[in-house]
Amino acid sequence: MRTALEAGVFLKQILVDRQSQHGGWTFAGGSGQLALEPTCLALLAMSSDGGPARDRAISFLIEMQNRNGSWPAFLGDDTDGCGLTGVGLYALLGCGVTCDATHSAIRWLLDMKGWESHWLWRWKFRTTDRHVRFDPDKFGWPWTPETVSWVVPTSYSLLALKALPAPLQTEHIQFRIRRAVEMLFDRACPNGGWNAGNGVVYGEPMTPHLDATALALLALRSEPTNDLLAASLDWLQRRSQTCFAPWSLSWAILALNAYDLPTGPSLARLADICNLDQLQDCATVAVASLALDCTVGRNVYLETK
């Protein structure tokens, strides 16, 4: 049985071994379809000591970018951009990279809004469509252009914009940050935590998702403490104690660690339950590696704050 520290080192080596010759990663080993999310998470996992593998990943990520500044979910797909563009920007910033690619990504994020921000959709949600409970004046980022805001792309984009160096923090960026913060608080589940989209649908409270809750909490870490954050952290702590899914448990560890809450038992369980040689999903390998870095006092979601 490996310790958490040994498991983290082993997972980083798996990422290096699975890196494609182009510099990116697929979700499933051997699929051949290079994807944005596993590439960004893997790059973040090796952002401090990845050597040549890190450099190849940075080059690939920049080459993968669409002309409009966004990133596609998969290489050669989604030329209009996808809701994971914030992950691409955050990964480059986490490696200390600021260049034309990051500046164009910032511009795309500032232009991209959840469709509820449009006056016609605001009218629709306030008059004819009352099945969901949210304030359309509070918007973030969609999964795809011309759709409404969702929790995960908004959290990723918010993390990226908050991580920008002070000289790049314009009034427009601050406006989008505040709107996104308001949107996340507005879409939370009534008793804390976040679902994928809305907290209440058809009058019924939705059940929180562990990974969405962790991501939203990471994006909101610099915000003043309030009852909703406290309730969400309490839910995350309790739920993580019975979680045995590496992806979800890893996100929970990263969020709890960011709020200075104990993660020792969860880290030990992650190292134990990860059948390390059998993990096929490179995104899960990468986020588990990021979580296990907490054993040595490193949390990539704190380093660019």
Secondary structure, 3 states (H helix, E strand, C coil): CCCHHHHHHHHHHHHHHHCCCCCCEECECCCCCEEHHHHHHHHHHCCCCCHHHHHHHHHHHHHHCCCCCCCCCECCCCCCCCCCHHHHHHHHHHCCCCCHHHHHHHHHHHHCCCHHHCHHHHHHHHHCCCCECCCCCCCCCECCCCCCECHHHHHHHHHHHHCCCHHHCCHHHHHHHHHHHHHHHHHCCCCCCCCCCCCEECCEECCCCHHHHHHHHHHCCCCCCCHHHHHHHHHHHHHHCCCCCHHHHHHHHHHHHHCCCCCHHHHHHHHHHCCCCCCCEHHHHHHHHHHHHHHHCCCHHHHCC
